[in-house]
């Protein structure tokens, strides 16, 4: 959306445009909810992270223009798994 990619946002594949808009909304909801320390913020974060992991794992061809982009996509998957692991560790520490 900000023009950091290889293609202008308007010329990007439709899957990218839809996911950009959807994740812009859900990430904003998650950020506000986490800032306010609300349960719905945690739910939005987990929904966003889980759905991105599934999306990037099940249909990577929607997001990969060149073979080297697959490595970047796998890095996103690792990042989301790591972020969810940290959240789970903090949650367990607080609730035990």
C-alpha positions as CSV (number, residue, x, y, z in Angstrom):
1,X,0.0,0.0,0.0
2,X,2.9,2.3,0.8
3,X,4.8,1.4,-2.4
4,X,7.6,-0.5,-0.8
5,X,7.1,-3.5,-3.1
6,X,8.1,-4.3,-6.6
7,X,4.7,-3.3,-8.0
8,X,2.5,-0.2,-7.4
9,X,-0.3,-1.3,-5.0
10,X,-2.9,-0.8,-7.7
11,X,-1.1,-3.1,-10.0
12,X,-0.5,-5.8,-7.4
13,X,-2.5,-9.1,-7.6
14,X,-6.0,-9.0,-6.1
15,X,-5.1,-11.4,-3.3
16,X,-2.4,-9.0,-2.1
17,X,-4.8,-6.0,-2.2
18,X,-7.5,-7.9,-0.3
19,X,-5.1,-9.2,2.3
20,X,-3.5,-5.8,2.7
21,X,-6.9,-4.2,3.5
22,X,-8.0,-7.0,5.7
23,X,-4.8,-7.1,7.8
24,X,-4.7,-3.3,8.0
25,X,-8.1,-3.4,9.7
26,X,-7.5,-6.4,12.0
27,X,-4.0,-5.2,13.0
28,X,-5.4,-1.9,13.9
29,X,-8.1,-3.6,16.0
30,X,-5.4,-5.8,17.6
31,X,-3.1,-2.9,18.4
32,X,-5.9,-0.8,20.0
33,X,-7.2,-3.8,22.0
34,X,-3.7,-4.8,23.2
35,X,-3.0,-1.2,24.2
36,X,-6.2,-1.0,26.1
37,X,-5.4,-4.5,27.6
38,X,-8.7,-6.0,26.4
39,X,-9.3,-9.6,25.6
40,X,-10.6,-8.8,22.2
41,X,-7.2,-7.3,21.4
42,X,-5.6,-10.7,22.2
43,X,-8.2,-12.4,20.1
44,X,-7.6,-10.1,17.2
45,X,-3.8,-10.7,17.4
46,X,-4.3,-14.4,17.5
47,X,-6.7,-14.3,14.6
48,X,-4.3,-12.2,12.5
49,X,-1.3,-14.3,13.3
50,X,-3.0,-17.7,12.9
51,X,-4.7,-16.7,9.6
52,X,-1.4,-15.3,8.2
53,X,0.4,-18.6,9.1
54,X,-2.4,-20.6,7.4
55,X,-2.6,-18.3,4.4
56,X,1.2,-18.2,3.8
57,X,1.5,-22.0,4.4
58,X,-1.5,-23.2,2.4
59,X,-1.5,-20.8,-0.6
60,X,2.0,-19.3,-0.9
61,X,1.7,-19.0,-4.7
62,X,-0.8,-16.1,-4.1
63,X,2.1,-14.1,-2.6
64,X,5.2,-15.2,-4.4
65,X,6.2,-13.6,-7.7
66,X,9.7,-15.0,-7.8
67,X,11.3,-18.0,-6.2
68,X,13.4,-15.9,-3.8
69,X,10.2,-14.4,-2.4
70,X,9.4,-17.8,-0.9
71,X,12.2,-17.4,1.6
72,X,10.8,-14.1,2.7
73,X,7.4,-15.6,3.1
74,X,8.8,-18.4,5.2
75,X,10.5,-15.8,7.4
76,X,7.0,-14.2,8.0
77,X,5.7,-17.6,9.0
78,X,8.6,-18.1,11.5
79,X,8.0,-14.6,12.9
80,X,4.3,-15.2,13.5
81,X,4.9,-18.6,15.1
82,X,7.6,-16.9,17.3
83,X,5.3,-14.0,18.3
84,X,2.5,-16.5,19.2
85,X,5.0,-18.5,21.2
86,X,6.1,-15.4,23.2
87,X,2.4,-14.5,23.8
88,X,1.7,-18.0,25.0
89,X,4.7,-18.0,27.3
90,X,3.7,-14.7,28.8
91,X,0.1,-15.8,29.2
92,X,1.2,-19.0,31.0
93,X,3.5,-17.1,33.2
94,X,0.8,-14.8,34.3
95,X,-1.8,-17.5,34.8
96,X,0.2,-19.9,36.9
